[in-house]
């Protein structure tokens, strides 16, 4: 688990002389300390799923409240990565699907969320930026001193002074890295202690966090790798386990169990992730001890659809719905399967049912309802599709697929101007500025002058000029 901070190019690789060596060291220590360089380079694959996002929000809400954070402002984002990791960026908590799969009970992932909330509440991101800036300064000063020592040795004809100067330049990046990593380790320990406070405040057990760190410790032991504590940004698991065990002994909630309703939903989440990441074989492995459970059969239904046998998947889903007729996500997935089977009228009803049952009012489900309406090709459905998609986009402005479907709906009504404006807005939100300007220019020629749409198209066109 790692606190994440974006690092600008000026910090990572553009330090000038005497710094090619120093610059490389700074870049290296930033990468080591942050532990998530892929995201800074735009390579993190984000997963969207209404069921999982709603469950994690339910896990997080009481913890965030205990941390003094507004749950409405903190967003949890899923990362399609099989490794066990989580990190924060801004007011977002990123959690790998691998972390979710490894958490056998809700309390384990709730502990992860509590830890990341500790980073947010503690302002660790801003402090890390300050530490990185200080580390850069220290590296530059150390390099200058080393060069000065070499120059002095050269003038005096002293080989010893020159060697000392070279050693100083070599040692400075290592010292800088160790200082920064030491700071990061103290942050992690602080976040652990904060997480324990939040769990106690919400009447939840610290046991899940202990289980997580014991799993880390076992992995290190089995790997046979000797870990240098000065070269890592997190405390060694045994140190964290010792701290949490001490905190756990003081907690009256250590033996508290997760509610059955959360456990059941957690199992459904695990089944879904297993199906999407490894298919039927992964589902079978995960539920080897109880293949007849609701979660196991849910994962099997999803995996069956993913292999292309949507008709068989539909039968399995219908059996699940007979058992849990008020589960919105069974109806949501049923809608997806019906779209594949080109039964769009039934799909529209399935998504509408999911929307009615979904207490979280997920904009993702609403957007998929709009998609089904568009997919029907029925002109009578387009006005409703536009309404649904616009509501979904208003709640979640970064859903590019929703903009694309909105454009299709406008196109089917003959409103080409708004169809192009929707694509302009969607591409703008997705960061595709060239495409956004192209669609905006075309929309502007068709929209009434001075209209809100024309003004927005003009705004997109003038950005970056």
C-alpha positions in Angstrom: 0.0 0.0 0.0 1.5 3.3 -1.0 0.7 6.9 -0.9 0.9 8.3 -4.4 2.1 11.7 -5.5 2.4 12.9 -9.1 6.0 13.9 -9.9 6.6 16.5 -12.5 9.4 16.2 -15.1 11.4 19.0 -13.5 11.8 16.8 -10.5 12.2 13.4 -12.1 14.7 14.1 -14.9 15.7 17.7 -15.7 18.1 18.7 -12.9 21.0 20.4 -14.6 24.7 20.1 -13.8 26.3 19.1 -11.6 23.5 16.6 -11.8 23.3 13.9 -14.4 24.3 11.5 -11.6 22.2 13.4 -9.0 19.3 13.7 -11.4 19.2 9.9 -12.0 19.4 9.3 -8.2 16.5 11.7 -7.6 14.4 9.9 -10.3 15.3 6.5 -8.8 14.4 7.4 -5.2 11.1 8.9 -6.3 10.2 5.7 -8.1 11.2 3.6 -5.2 9.4 5.7 -2.7 6.2 6.0 -4.6 6.0 2.4 -5.8 3.5 3.2 -8.5 5.4 4.6 -11.5 3.1 3.1 -14.0 0.2 5.4 -13.0 2.4 8.5 -13.4 3.1 7.3 -16.9 -0.6 6.8 -17.7 -0.5 3.0 -17.8 -2.9 2.1 -15.0 -6.0 0.3 -16.3 -9.1 1.5 -14.5 -12.0 -0.9 -14.0 -15.6 0.3 -13.7 -18.3 -1.8 -12.0 -21.4 -0.5 -10.3 -21.6 -3.6 -7.9 -18.0 -3.4 -6.7 -17.9 0.4 -6.5 -21.1 0.5 -4.4 -19.8 -2.2 -2.0 -16.5 -0.5 -1.5 -18.2 2.8 -0.9 -20.3 1.1 1.8 -17.1 -0.3 3.3 -15.4 3.2 3.2 -18.2 5.5 4.4 -18.0 5.0 8.2 -14.2 4.9 8.1 -13.9 8.1 6.1 -16.4 9.8 8.6 -14.2 8.7 11.5 -11.2 10.1 9.7 -13.0 13.5 9.3 -13.2 13.1 5.5 -16.3 13.6 3.4 -17.3 10.4 1.7 -19.0 12.4 -1.1 -15.6 13.9 -2.0 -13.4 10.8 -1.7 -13.7 8.4 -4.7 -12.6 4.8 -4.7 -11.2 3.7 -8.1 -10.5 0.1 -9.1 -7.2 -0.7 -10.9 -7.0 -3.8 -13.1 -3.8 -5.2 -11.5 -3.4 -8.7 -9.9 -0.9 -7.4 -7.3 -1.9 -6.5 -3.8 -1.7 -2.8 -3.6 -3.6 0.4 -2.9 -2.6 4.1 -3.0 -4.0 7.6 -2.8 -3.9 10.5 -5.3 -5.7 13.7 -4.5 -9.0 12.7 -3.0 -9.0 9.3 -4.7 -8.2 5.9 -3.2 -7.0 3.4 -5.8 -7.4 -0.3 -5.0 -6.0 -3.1 -7.2 -8.3 -5.9 -8.1 -5.6 -8.2 -6.7 -6.0 -6.6 -3.3 -9.8 -7.3 -3.5 -9.2 -10.9 -4.6 -6.8 -11.6 -1.7 -9.2 -10.2 0.9 -11.2 -13.3 2.0 -13.5 -11.2 4.2 -14.7 -7.5 4.1 -12.7 -6.6 7.2 -9.4 -7.2 5.4 -10.2 -4.7 2.6 -11.8 -2.3 5.1 -8.4 -2.3 6.9 -6.8 -1.3 3.6 -9.2 1.5 3.1 -8.7 2.7 6.7 -4.9 2.8 6.1 -5.3 4.9 2.9 -7.7 7.2 4.8 -4.9 7.7 7.3 -2.7 9.0 4.4 -5.5 11.3 3.3 -6.3 12.6 6.7 -2.7 13.0 7.6 -1.9 15.2 4.5 0.9 12.8 3.6 0.8 13.7 -0.1 1.7 17.3 0.4 4.4 16.4 3.0 5.9 13.9 0.6 6.1 16.6 -2.0 8.0 18.8 0.4 10.3 15.9 1.4 11.1 15.2 -2.3 11.9 18.9 -2.8 14.2 18.9 0.2 15.8 15.6 -1.0 16.5 17.2 -4.4 18.1 20.2 -2.8 20.2 17.9 -0.5 21.4 15.9 -3.5 22.4 19.1 -5.5 24.2 20.6 -2.5 26.0 17.3 -1.8 27.0 17.1 -5.4 28.4 20.6 -5.4 30.4 19.9 -2.3 31.8 16.8 -3.9 32.8 18.7 -7.1 34.3 21.4 -4.9 36.4 18.9 -3.0 37.6 17.3 -6.3 38.5 20.7 -7.7 40.4 21.7 -4.6 42.3 18.4 -4.6 43.2 19.0 -8.3 44.5 22.5 -7.7 46.5 21.3 -4.6 47.7 18.2 -6.5 46.2 16.0 -3.8 44.8 12.7 -5.1 43.3 12.0 -1.7 41.1 15.1 -1.8 39.9 14.2 -5.3 39.0 10.7 -4.3 37.2 12.1 -1.2 35.2 14.4 -3.5 34.3 11.5 -5.8 33.2 9.5 -2.8 31.0 12.3 -1.6 29.2 12.6 -4.9 28.6 8.8 -4.9 27.4 8.7 -1.3 25.0 11.7 -1.5 22.3 10.1 -3.7 22.3 7.0 -1.4 22.0 9.2 1.7 19.2 11.2 0.1 17.3 8.0 -0.8 17.7 6.6 2.7 16.4 9.8 4.3 13.4 9.9 2.1 12.6 6.2 2.5 12.9 6.6 6.3 10.4 9.4 6.1 8.0 7.2 4.0 8.3 4.4 6.5 7.3 6.7 9.4 4.3 7.8 7.3 3.2 4.2 6.8 3.4 3.5 10.5 1.4 6.7 11.2 -1.2 5.6 8.7 -1.4 2.2 10.4 -2.1 3.8 13.8 -4.7 6.1 12.3 -6.4 3.1 10.6 -6.6 1.4 14.0 -8.2 4.5 15.5 -10.8 4.7 12.7 -11.7 1.0 13.1 -12.1 1.3 16.8 -14.2 4.4 16.3 -16.5 2.5 14.0 -16.7 -0.6 16.2 -14.7 -2.8 13.7 -11.9 -5.2 14.2 -8.2 -4.6 13.5 -7.9 -8.3 12.8 -8.2 -7.8 9.0 -5.2 -5.5 8.9 -3.2 -8.1 11.0 -4.2 -10.8 8.6 -3.0 -8.7 5.6 0.4 -7.9 7.1 0.9 -11.5 8.2 0.3 -12.5 4.6 3.0 -10.1 3.5 5.4 -11.4 6.1 4.8 -15.0 4.9 5.3 -14.0 1.3 8.7 -12.5 2.2 9.7 -15.6 4.2 8.8 -17.9 1.4 10.7 -15.8 -1.2 14.0 -16.4 0.6 15.0 -12.8 -0.1 17.0 -10.8 2.3 15.4 -7.4 2.6 17.5 -4.3 3.4 15.2 -2.2 5.7 17.0 0.9 4.4 16.0 0.3 0.8 12.2 0.0 1.3 9.6 2.7 1.6 7.3 0.6 3.9 8.1 -0.8 7.3 8.9 -4.5 7.3 5.8 -6.6 7.9 7.0 -7.9 11.2 7.4 -4.4 12.5 3.9 -3.5 11.4 2.5 -6.8 12.8 4.1 -6.0 16.2 2.5 -2.5 16.2 -0.9 -3.8 15.2 -0.8 -6.6 17.7 -0.2 -4.1 20.4 -3.1 -1.9 19.2 -5.3 -4.9 18.8 -4.8 -6.0 22.4 -6.2 -2.6 23.5 -9.2 -2.9 21.3 -12.5 -4.3 22.6 -13.6 -4.9 19.0 -10.9 -7.4 18.0 -13.4 -10.3 17.8 -16.2 -8.4 16.1 -17.2 -10.2 12.8 -18.4 -8.6 9.6 -22.2 -8.6 9.1 -23.5 -11.6 7.1 -25.0 -9.3 4.4 -21.5 -7.8 3.8 -19.8 -11.2 3.7 -22.4 -12.4 1.2 -21.8 -9.4 -1.1 -18.1 -9.7 -0.6 -18.2 -13.3 -1.9 -20.2 -12.1 -5.0 -17.6 -9.5 -5.6 -14.8 -12.1 -5.4 -16.7 -14.3 -7.8 -17.1 -11.5 -10.4 -13.4 -10.6 -10.2 -12.4 -14.3 -10.6 -14.7 -14.7 -13.6 -13.4 -11.7 -15.4 -9.7 -12.3 -14.6 -9.5 -16.0 -14.9 -12.7 -17.4 -16.3 -14.5 -20.5 -15.1 -11.3 -22.2 -13.9 -10.6 -19.3 -11.5 -14.1 -19.4 -10.2 -13.9 -23.1 -9.6 -10.6 -22.7 -7.7 -11.9 -19.9 -5.6 -15.0 -21.8 -4.6 -13.6 -25.3 -4.6 -15.1 -26.0 -1.2 -18.6 -24.8 -2.0 -19.3 -24.8 -5.8 -23.0 -24.7 -5.1 -23.0 -21.4 -3.3 -24.7 -18.3 -4.7 -21.4 -16.6 -5.3 -19.9 -19.6 -7.1 -22.9 -19.9 -9.4 -22.8 -16.1 -10.0 -19.2 -16.4 -11.1 -20.0 -19.4 -13.3 -22.8 -17.5 -15.0 -20.5 -14.6 -15.8 -17.7 -16.8 -17.0 -20.2 -18.7 -19.2 -21.2 -15.4 -20.9 -17.6 -14.4 -21.4 -16.9 -17.7 -23.3 -19.6 -16.6 -25.7 -22.4 -18.9 -24.5 -24.8 -16.1 -23.5 -27.9 -18.2 -23.9 -26.6 -20.6 -21.2 -25.5 -17.7 -19.1 -29.0 -16.3 -19.2 -30.6 -19.5 -17.8 -28.1 -19.5 -15.0 -28.8 -15.8 -14.2 -32.5 -16.4 -14.2 -32.0 -19.2 -11.6 -30.1 -16.7 -9.4 -32.8 -14.1 -9.8 -35.4 -16.6 -8.6 -33.3 -16.9 -5.4 -32.6 -13.2 -5.0 -35.2 -11.3 -7.1 -34.2 -7.9 -5.5 -30.5 -8.0 -6.3 -30.0 -5.1 -8.7 -26.7 -6.4 -10.1 -28.2 -9.8 -11.2 -30.7 -7.8 -13.2 -27.9 -5.5 -14.5 -25.8 -8.4 -15.8 -28.9 -10.0 -17.2 -29.4 -6.8 -19.2 -25.9 -7.1 -20.6 -26.5 -10.7 -21.6 -29.8 -9.8 -23.3 -28.1 -7.0 -25.3 -25.6 -9.6 -26.6 -28.5 -11.9 -27.5 -30.1 -8.9 -29.4 -33.1 -9.0 -27.1 -33.0 -5.3 -26.5 -36.6 -4.8 -25.4 -36.0 -7.3 -22.6 -32.6 -5.8 -21.9 -34.3 -2.4 -21.4 -36.7 -3.9 -18.9 -33.8 -5.6 -17.1 -31.8 -2.4 -16.8 -34.9 -0.5 -15.7 -35.5 -3.1 -13.0 -31.8 -2.8 -11.9 -32.2 0.9 -11.6 -35.3 0.6 -9.5 -33.6 -1.8 -7.1 -30.3 0.0 -6.9 -30.4 2.1 -3.8 -27.1 3.8 -4.7 -28.6 5.2 -7.9 -25.4 4.3 -9.8 -24.8 6.4 -12.9 -23.1 3.4 -14.5 -26.4 1.4 -14.5 -28.3 4.4 -15.7 -25.8 4.8 -18.6 -26.2 1.2 -19.5 -30.0 1.6 -19.5 -29.5 4.5 -21.9 -27.2 2.3 -24.1 -29.9 -0.4 -24.3 -32.5 2.2 -25.4 -30.1 3.4 -28.1 -29.3 -0.2 -29.1 -33.0 -0.9 -29.7 -32.9 1.3 -32.8 -36.5 2.3 -32.0 -37.0 6.0 -32.7 -39.6 6.1 -29.9 -36.9 5.2 -27.4 -34.4 7.9 -28.3 -35.9 10.8 -26.3 -35.8 8.6 -23.2 -32.3 7.4 -24.0 -31.1 11.0 -24.3 -32.7 11.8 -20.9 -31.1 8.8 -19.2 -27.7 9.4 -20.7 -27.7 13.1 -19.8 -28.6 12.3 -16.2 -25.8 9.7 -16.1 -23.3 12.2 -17.5 -24.3 14.9 -15.1 -23.6 12.6 -12.2 -20.4 11.3 -13.7 -19.0 13.7 -16.4 -16.0 11.4 -17.3 -17.9 8.5 -18.7 -16.7 8.6 -22.3 -18.9 5.6 -23.4 -22.0 7.5 -22.2 -21.1 10.5 -24.4 -20.7 8.2 -27.4 -24.1 6.6 -26.8 -25.6 10.0 -26.3 -24.2 11.1 -29.6 -25.7 8.0 -31.3 -29.1 8.8 -29.7 -29.0 12.4 -31.0 -27.9 11.1 -34.4 -30.9 8.8 -34.6 -33.2 11.7 -33.9 -31.5 13.7 -36.7 -29.9 16.2 -34.3 -26.5 16.1 -35.8 -25.3 19.3 -34.1 -25.8 17.9 -30.6 -24.5 14.5 -31.7 -21.2 16.2 -32.7 -21.2 18.3 -29.6 -21.6 15.2 -27.4 -18.6 13.7 -29.1 -16.6 16.9 -28.6 -17.4 16.9 -24.9 -16.7 13.2 -24.5 -13.3 13.5 -26.2 -12.5 16.6 -24.2 -13.2 14.8 -21.0 -11.1 11.8 -22.1 -8.1 14.1 -22.9 -8.4 13.6 -26.7 -8.1 17.3 -27.4 -7.5 17.0 -31.2 -10.6 15.0 -31.7 -12.6 17.2 -29.3 -11.7 20.3 -31.3 -12.6 18.6 -34.6 -16.1 17.6 -33.4 -16.5 21.0 -31.8 -15.7 22.8 -35.0 -18.2 20.8 -36.9 -20.9 21.2 -34.2 -20.3 25.0 -34.2 -21.3 25.3 -37.8 -24.7 23.8 -37.1 -25.6 25.1 -33.6 -27.6 28.4 -33.2 -25.3 31.3 -32.6 -25.2 32.3 -28.9 -26.8 29.1 -27.8 -25.4 27.2 -24.7 -24.2 24.5 -27.1 -22.4 26.9 -29.4 -20.7 28.6 -26.4 -19.5 25.2 -25.2 -18.2 24.2 -28.6 -16.4 27.5 -28.8 -14.8 27.0 -25.4 -13.5 23.6 -26.5 -12.0 25.2 -29.6 -10.2 27.9 -27.8 -8.6 25.7 -25.2 -4.9 25.6 -25.5 -4.6 28.6 -27.9 
